[in-house]
Amino acid sequence: MAMNPDVTAVTDRIIERSRDSRAAYLALIDRERENGARRPSLGCANLAHAYAGTEEDRDTMKSGAGMNIGIVTAYNDMLSAHAVYYRYPELMKVWAREAGATAQVAGGVPAMCDGVTQGYPGMELSLFSRDTIALSTAIALSHGTFEGAALLGICDKIVPGLLMGALRFGHLPMVLIPGGPMPTGLPNKAKAAVRERFAEGLAEREELLDAEIAAYHSKGTCTFYGTANTNQMMMEVMGLHMPGAAFVNPGTKLRQELTRAAVHRLAEIGWHGNDYRPLGHCVDERAIVNAAVGLLATGGSTNHLLHVPAIARAAGLVIDWEDFDRLSRAVPLIARVYPNGSADVNAFEAAGGMPYVVRELIAGGYLHRDIMTIARDDLSAFAEKPVIEDDRLAWQPVGKSGDETILRSIDAPFSPDGGMRILAGNIGRACIKVSAVEQDRWVIEAPALVFDDQLDVIEAFRRGELERDVVVVVRFQGPRANGMPELHKLTPPLGVLQNRGYKVALVTDGRMSGASGKVPCAIHCSPEALGGGAIGRIRDGDVIRVDAVNGTLEALVDDAEWAARPLAADPPAATGMGRELFGMFRGLADEAEKGASAMLAGAGL
């Protein structure tokens, strides 16, 4: 099947726009590769320090006969998704020996949980944890004692951060190793209903807590299709997992064998063999476009309109929101997973999962098949489903959709487009996800109520002040203001207002959760309020038009009056919960469309 012309056109735009920066990046990793494996050139005392902690593998390391794999892990047992990694390193060392290689834990990276910090001060560190993870990954790999790396991470900022750091060591082959989703608990729709009842004062705290624990009940990734699971989808369409590894549950033989195979495969793609596959060549323009296409075709998290540009920049590539907008109008929506449907990721996997999605998108010419993957020379391996057959890992062709309420073919999609739009107007540029929004709410025009804190919105709701058609504006939520926290706690009260028949929308320079759904939300508004963004001109009572049909975001105010209005005063910098330590990150952070990264801006990337 020939490539879709719109996908090809966007790819060509990225190639042309990135020509100089990509050439500089490739020159960098070529120089690193030409320097050869660092271990043979290290001094004896340096090597002794590197080998001192691993008596069992010391002789193999000393001989230099096999690859030494650096494991960068996001393990902690506060995150259900990352708690599964507890035993991975010791098992991976055994599997490395089977392949004639060795493995060491090169370093750990922080892994915070947005689900724990939502609505509280710690959430203001969340986005910048991605840069911290990237820096920690670089430190882990800086010892020069590894010929390849295994990256253990799953959730929201962890996978983007791991890739951003790892790509600066793009001469090394690397594999992303997921842990899989927890089994299904309380259905997401039932959980959301209890949240809305609690917001209305119709449910007690104990009932809400019981519902939340029934939903998030064991080790593994949360089962809704938010940022964490969108990460796993992206790693599949970019070819950076073992094929089909994304949504296999923890604690199963299939999960274990996929991880074992990942270690074996990593040992095969090093620079001493005939199948060298460095990360920096795997992540090229086509792989980045594949990530965007997968995001749109599956109704994934809006957070990736920040993360994909940041990952791309780390590889010398430039993708912007216009690229996403063009792709969204061309790529069909073929999956419905909560919050865009009622099914969770376990039901999605049972219906065909990522192998089905990859097969359909390749068949339609929406994915670049000819990318360098960690598996083989094209993406076709990722259209096959992993199974245990005769007690061994194997892959087999995926069949028809097991449930057409969850997965459909490209010939009969849920929607002819991907459901994300870029909005532009006198308020600035923003993005909106409409794949879960009813079409009669794609255009909202209503008076504004302006807030500087999401908790003030919740209090206004409780006082009954939002009982009307309203566009809730929450400003000073951008990366430079307070680290761009997610505003997920606004979902229940705004959902309640919408259920009551009001026309409701959110406009903010902050983020919405990867689980955002039925309420129209114009998010990531740029320029942000801090530093002069026009969102800071909005006043209570201004009529705001959020129009996802025509792609506009307008304050319906006379042009002369709008231009003459003073901006809202900047709020004082918050302190406590360590927020003051991240002042440098806030000061350097780029705008949302460039990825909202302080690290990349500071590095001149």
Buried (B, 14 or more C-beta within 10 A) or exposed (E): EEBBEBBBBBBEBBBEBBEEBBEEBBEBBBEBBEEEBBBEEBEEEBBEEBBEEBEEBBEBBEEBEBBBBBBBBBBBEEBBBBBBBEEBBEBBBEBBBEBEBBBBBBBBBBBBBBBEBBBEBBBBBBBBBBBBBBBBBBBBBBBBBBBBBBBBBBBBBBBBBBBBBBBBBBBBBBBBBBBBBBBBBBBBEBBBBBBBBBBBEEBEEEEBEBBBEBBBBEBBBBBBBBBBBBBBBBBBBBBBBBBBBBBBBBBEEBBBBBBBBBBBBBBBBBBEEEEBBBBBBBBBBBBBBBBBBBBBBBBBBBBBBBBBBBBBBBBBBBBBBBBBBBBBBBBBBBBBBBBBBBBBBBBBBBBBBBBBBBBBBBBBBBBBBEBBBBBBBBBBBBBBBBEBEEEEBEBEEBEEBBBEEBBBBBEEBBBEBBBBBBBBBBBBBBBBBBBBBEEEBBBBBBBBBBBBBBEEBBEBBEEEEBEBBBBBBBBBBBBBBBBBBBBBBBBBBBBBBBEEEBBBBBBBBBBBBBBBBBBBBBBBBBBBBBEEBBBBBBEEEBEBBBBBEEBBBBBEBEEEEBEEBEBBEBBEBBEEBEBEEBEEBBEBBBBBBBBBBBBBBBEEB
